[in-house]
Amino acid sequence: MPYIKEENRLTLDDCIDNMVVCLKNSAFRASFDPNKNNYLNEELSNEDVLAIVGDINYCISRVVSKLMGKPSYSKIAMITGVLENIKQEFYRRIGVSLEDKKIIENGDIPEYKRLC
């Protein structure tokens, strides 16, 4: 669950924003001005995201690996559990909302209409 206390977010948010700027810079392959945080507000296209999915994977993999230290079953179980929860929460909050809008926009499939 990504909902931590506000005071705990303050330290992390600057680091996260810096990582996002670096990832977006990688996606845009543009001249980067370190004095501007304009990349934080620019939206990535599907093609931009496709260009950096490996970079995102690399960043997350390095973070969890560095924090894990020496592997053990319990550490691996906890970290994979966190990653699974991140995936599920992301889909629950973002994916489901988009899917519901598309059902309204385009209509449901007959099989789901009968089952729901």
C-alpha positions in Angstrom: 0.0 0.0 0.0 1.6 3.3 -1.1 0.0 5.4 1.6 2.7 6.4 4.0 2.7 9.3 6.5 3.0 12.7 5.0 6.3 13.4 6.9 7.8 10.2 5.4 6.9 11.3 1.9 8.8 14.6 2.0 12.3 13.0 1.9 11.3 10.5 -0.8 9.4 12.8 -3.1 12.4 14.8 -4.2 14.3 11.7 -5.0 11.4 10.3 -6.9 10.9 13.5 -8.8 14.6 13.5 -9.8 14.3 9.9 -11.0 11.2 10.8 -13.1 13.1 13.8 -14.7 16.0 11.4 -15.6 13.6 8.8 -17.0 11.7 11.4 -19.0 14.9 12.9 -20.3 15.9 9.4 -21.5 12.5 9.1 -23.2 12.6 12.5 -24.9 16.3 12.3 -25.8 16.2 16.1 -25.7 18.7 18.6 -24.6 18.4 18.5 -20.8 18.5 21.7 -18.8 19.2 20.7 -15.1 17.9 24.1 -14.0 14.4 23.3 -15.2 12.0 20.7 -13.9 9.7 21.0 -16.9 9.9 17.3 -17.6 7.9 16.6 -14.5 4.9 18.2 -16.1 5.2 16.8 -19.6 3.2 13.8 -20.5 4.8 10.8 -22.2 3.3 9.3 -25.3 2.8 5.6 -25.7 6.0 5.6 -27.8 7.9 7.5 -25.1 6.9 5.0 -22.5 7.8 2.1 -24.8 11.2 3.6 -25.2 11.9 3.6 -21.4 10.1 0.5 -20.0 13.5 -1.2 -19.8 14.9 1.9 -17.9 11.9 1.8 -15.5 12.5 -2.0 -14.9 16.3 -1.3 -14.4 15.6 1.5 -11.8 13.1 -0.6 -9.8 15.3 -3.7 -10.0 18.3 -1.8 -8.7 16.3 -0.2 -5.8 14.9 -3.5 -4.5 18.1 -5.4 -5.0 20.2 -2.8 -3.2 17.7 -2.7 -0.3 17.5 -6.5 -0.1 21.2 -7.0 0.4 22.1 -10.7 0.9 19.2 -12.7 -0.5 17.1 -14.9 1.8 13.7 -16.7 1.2 11.9 -14.3 3.5 13.4 -11.2 1.9 12.6 -12.5 -1.6 9.0 -13.3 -0.5 8.5 -9.9 1.1 9.9 -8.0 -1.9 8.0 -10.0 -4.5 4.9 -9.5 -2.4 5.4 -5.7 -2.4 5.9 -5.7 -6.1 2.7 -7.8 -6.6 0.8 -5.4 -4.4 2.2 -2.4 -6.4 1.0 -4.1 -9.6 -2.4 -4.8 -8.2 -2.9 -1.4 -6.7 -1.8 0.3 -9.9 -4.3 -1.7 -11.9 -7.1 -1.3 -9.3 -6.6 2.5 -9.3 -5.7 3.2 -12.9 -6.5 0.2 -15.1 -10.0 -0.5 -13.8 -11.0 3.2 -14.2 -9.8 3.2 -17.8 -11.5 -0.1 -18.5 -14.8 1.1 -17.0 -14.7 4.2 -19.2 -14.0 2.1 -22.3 -17.0 -0.2 -21.5 -19.2 2.8 -21.4 -17.7 4.3 -24.5 -17.6 1.1 -26.7 -20.0 -1.3 -25.0 -19.3 -4.5 -23.1 -18.7 -7.9 -24.7 -21.7 -10.2 -24.7 -20.1 -12.9 -22.5 -19.4 -10.4 -19.7 -22.9 -8.9 -20.0 -24.3 -12.3 -19.2 -21.9 -13.0 -16.4 -22.1 -9.7 -14.6 
